[in-house]
Amino acid sequence: MHVRAPASSANLGPGFDCLGLALDLPFELATAASAPEAFLEVEPTHPAAVAFVAAGGSTEAGLRWRSPIPSGRGLGFSGAARVAGAYLAGLVDGLDHDAARDGAYVVATDLEGHPDNAAASAYGGFTVAVEDRVVSLPVPPSLRVVVWSPEGEVSTDRSRLVLADAVSLPDATFSVGRAALWVAALAAGDLAALRTACQDRLHQPGRLVARPDSASVLEHLLGVDAVLAAWLSGSGPTIAALIDGEVELGALPAPGRVQVLEVARDGVGAAPFDS
């Protein structure tokens, strides 16, 4: 048995812990008996294994995995792994796709401590997640996501330590309005509004102070007229930008790996192995 869950970019600027976008980088998980040799053994402390057990899977079940999602870079590695682990446990237990997916979202959210990455990996597309409620919106097929990732990882827990304990009313109003604008703009197809919708005063300013390389790349991408939106992906250090078609980004001001990814239209699911 073999399942895949997509990577994700969370927050999208102002949508702290509630907005997510699924990306076409898969986390793959399989039972040991069916996995190809290229798959790695899942250790007991791996997030996929922890989620598999939390969803009712047997500790005696052997699991193997592979994924191009980088760990600790703000692209939802742990969220995708946890969704895949809990979903696989559901399938092994005889649940159908919808029940296994919904259960995987609940388990992964509980383990993650926030729902944004888990929602995108479970349901695909553009997601809005509030507790156990998830709404997934389709994304126009021409849109793609450019991600820039520097060397080095960032711990989400450590990154949260730089966040302020209190937010002023003007800053809260600023970010709440723009998070709402993200949803309205995608629902209405008003892509020109996304440049405003990605602005944030809640978490990005503090996190970007600690990562001047990420800050410089974000500023550069927002200076490219053809970029629809750009944001700190999750807790960083990756920067993500939404583009429509081919876009010339110019020379980025900091070294790192650049990828152009499709939006994952579907979330977690069973899949055949690539031939």
C-alpha positions in Angstrom: 0.0 0.0 0.0 1.4 3.4 -1.1 0.2 6.9 -0.4 1.3 10.5 -1.3 0.7 13.8 0.5 1.8 17.1 -1.1 4.1 19.7 0.5 2.6 23.0 1.5 3.3 26.7 2.0 1.5 28.1 5.0 0.4 31.5 6.2 0.8 33.1 2.8 1.6 36.4 4.6 -1.3 37.4 6.8 -3.1 34.1 7.2 -1.2 33.0 10.3 -2.0 29.3 11.1 -5.0 29.3 8.9 -4.1 29.7 5.2 -2.2 27.1 3.1 -1.3 26.3 -0.4 -0.5 22.7 -1.5 2.6 22.3 -3.6 3.5 19.5 -6.0 6.3 18.0 -4.0 5.2 14.7 -2.6 5.8 12.9 0.6 5.5 9.2 -0.2 4.8 6.5 2.4 4.4 2.8 1.9 4.2 -0.5 3.8 7.6 -2.1 3.9 6.4 -5.2 2.0 5.4 -3.1 -1.0 8.0 -0.3 -1.0 10.9 -0.2 -3.5 14.4 -0.4 -2.2 15.0 3.3 -2.8 12.6 4.1 0.0 14.1 4.8 3.4 13.1 3.0 6.6 10.7 5.0 8.9 12.2 5.3 12.3 9.8 5.3 15.3 10.3 9.0 16.0 9.7 10.0 12.4 6.6 12.2 12.1 5.0 9.8 9.7 5.5 6.9 12.2 4.1 9.0 15.1 1.0 9.9 13.1 0.5 6.3 11.9 0.5 5.1 15.5 -1.7 8.0 16.7 -4.3 7.1 14.0 -4.4 3.5 15.2 -1.7 1.9 13.2 0.3 -1.0 14.7 3.8 -0.3 16.0 4.8 -3.6 14.4 3.9 -2.4 10.9 7.0 -1.7 8.9 6.9 1.6 6.9 9.2 3.2 4.3 9.3 6.7 2.9 10.9 9.0 0.3 10.4 12.7 -0.4 12.0 15.7 -2.1 10.5 18.1 0.5 13.3 19.7 2.4 13.0 19.4 6.2 13.0 22.6 8.3 12.6 25.0 5.4 9.0 26.1 5.7 7.5 23.8 3.0 5.5 21.6 5.3 7.6 18.4 5.5 6.3 17.3 8.9 2.7 18.2 8.0 2.8 16.1 4.8 4.5 13.3 6.7 1.9 13.3 9.4 -1.0 13.4 7.0 0.5 10.6 5.0 1.1 8.5 8.1 -2.4 9.0 9.6 -4.0 8.5 6.2 -2.2 5.2 5.6 -3.3 4.0 9.0 -6.9 4.8 8.1 -6.6 2.8 4.8 -5.0 -0.2 6.6 -8.0 0.0 9.0 -10.4 -0.3 6.1 -11.6 3.3 5.9 -12.6 4.8 2.6 -10.7 7.8 1.1 -12.8 10.5 2.6 -12.9 9.1 6.1 -9.2 8.3 6.1 -8.4 11.9 4.8 -10.6 13.6 7.3 -9.2 11.6 10.1 -5.6 12.2 8.9 -6.3 16.0 9.0 -7.5 15.8 12.6 -4.5 13.7 13.7 -1.9 15.7 11.9 -3.3 19.0 13.1 -3.2 17.8 16.7 0.4 16.7 16.3 1.4 19.8 14.4 -0.3 22.2 16.9 -1.7 24.3 14.0 -3.9 23.3 11.0 -2.5 25.2 8.0 0.0 22.7 6.6 -2.1 19.7 7.5 -5.1 21.1 5.7 -3.2 21.8 2.5 -1.6 18.4 2.5 -4.8 16.6 3.2 -7.2 18.5 0.9 -5.0 20.2 -1.8 -5.3 23.5 -3.5 -5.7 26.7 -1.5 -7.1 25.9 2.0 -8.6 27.9 4.9 -8.5 25.9 8.1 -10.1 26.8 11.4 -10.0 24.0 14.0 -11.9 21.0 12.4 -13.4 23.1 9.6 -11.5 23.2 6.2 -12.5 25.0 3.0 -10.5 24.2 -0.1 -10.6 26.5 -3.1 -9.4 25.6 -6.6 -6.5 27.6 -8.0 -6.4 28.7 -11.6 -4.3 26.1 -13.5 -1.9 28.7 -15.0 -0.6 29.7 -11.5 2.7 28.3 -10.2 4.8 28.9 -7.2 8.4 29.9 -7.2 10.2 28.9 -4.0 13.7 30.1 -2.9 15.3 28.2 -0.1 18.7 29.0 1.4 21.0 26.5 3.2 20.1 25.7 6.8 17.0 24.7 8.6 14.6 26.7 10.8 12.7 25.2 13.7 9.1 26.3 13.8 9.1 26.2 17.6 12.2 28.5 17.7 10.8 30.7 15.0 7.7 31.3 17.1 9.9 32.7 19.9 10.5 35.8 18.0 6.8 36.6 17.7 5.3 39.4 19.8 3.1 38.4 22.8 0.6 41.2 21.9 -0.5 42.8 18.6 -1.8 46.3 18.2 -5.3 46.8 17.0 -4.1 48.6 13.8 -1.7 45.7 13.0 -4.4 43.1 13.7 -6.9 44.9 11.5 -4.2 45.2 8.7 -3.5 41.5 8.7 -7.1 40.3 9.2 -8.3 42.3 6.2 -5.6 41.0 4.0 -6.2 37.4 5.0 -9.8 37.8 4.1 -8.7 39.4 0.8 -6.7 36.3 -0.1 -9.9 34.2 0.1 -12.1 36.7 -1.7 -9.6 37.4 -4.5 -9.1 33.7 -5.3 -12.8 33.0 -5.1 -13.6 35.9 -7.4 -10.6 35.3 -9.7 -9.3 38.8 -8.9 -5.6 38.0 -9.1 -4.5 41.6 -9.1 -5.7 41.9 -5.5 -3.2 39.3 -4.3 -0.3 41.8 -4.2 -2.2 43.5 -1.4 -3.5 40.3 0.1 0.0 38.9 0.9 1.0 41.8 3.1 1.4 41.1 6.8 2.2 42.8 10.1 1.6 39.8 12.4 4.5 37.4 12.1 6.6 38.2 9.1 8.4 41.3 10.3 9.9 39.7 13.4 10.9 36.5 11.6 12.5 38.4 8.7 14.6 40.5 11.0 16.3 37.2 12.0 16.8 36.2 8.3 18.1 39.2 6.3 18.8 36.9 3.3 15.1 35.8 3.2 14.0 39.5 3.7 16.1 40.6 0.7 14.7 37.9 -1.5 11.1 38.8 -0.5 11.7 42.5 -1.2 13.2 41.6 -4.6 10.3 39.4 -5.6 7.8 42.0 -4.6 9.6 44.4 -6.8 8.9 42.3 -9.9 5.7 43.6 -11.4 4.7 40.2 -12.8 4.8 38.5 -9.4 1.3 38.2 -8.1 2.2 37.7 -4.4 5.2 36.8 -2.3 5.5 35.7 1.3 7.6 34.0 3.9 6.7 30.3 3.6 5.5 29.0 6.9 8.1 30.0 9.5 10.8 30.3 6.8 13.5 30.6 5.7 11.9 29.8 2.3 10.3 32.6 0.4 7.5 31.7 -2.0 6.0 33.7 -4.8 2.9 33.2 -6.9 3.3 33.7 -10.7 1.1 33.3 -13.7 2.9 31.7 -16.7 6.5 32.5 -17.5 8.0 35.3 -15.4 11.6 36.7 -15.5 12.6 37.2 -11.9 16.1 38.6 -12.4 19.1 37.8 -10.3 18.1 37.1 -6.7 20.1 39.0 -4.0 21.0 36.0 -1.9 22.3 32.5 -2.7 19.9 29.6 -2.5 17.9 27.0 -4.5 15.1 28.1 -6.7 12.3 25.8 -7.8 9.2 26.5 -9.8 6.4 24.2 -8.5 2.9 23.5 -9.6 0.0 23.9 -7.1 -1.1 20.4 -6.0 -4.8 20.3 -7.0 -5.4 17.1 -4.9 -4.4 16.3 -1.4 -3.4 13.0 0.2 -4.3 9.9 -1.6 -3.4 6.3 -2.5 -1.1 6.1 -5.6 0.7 3.6 -7.7 4.5 3.6 -7.6 6.3 5.5 -10.4 7.5 3.1 -13.1 
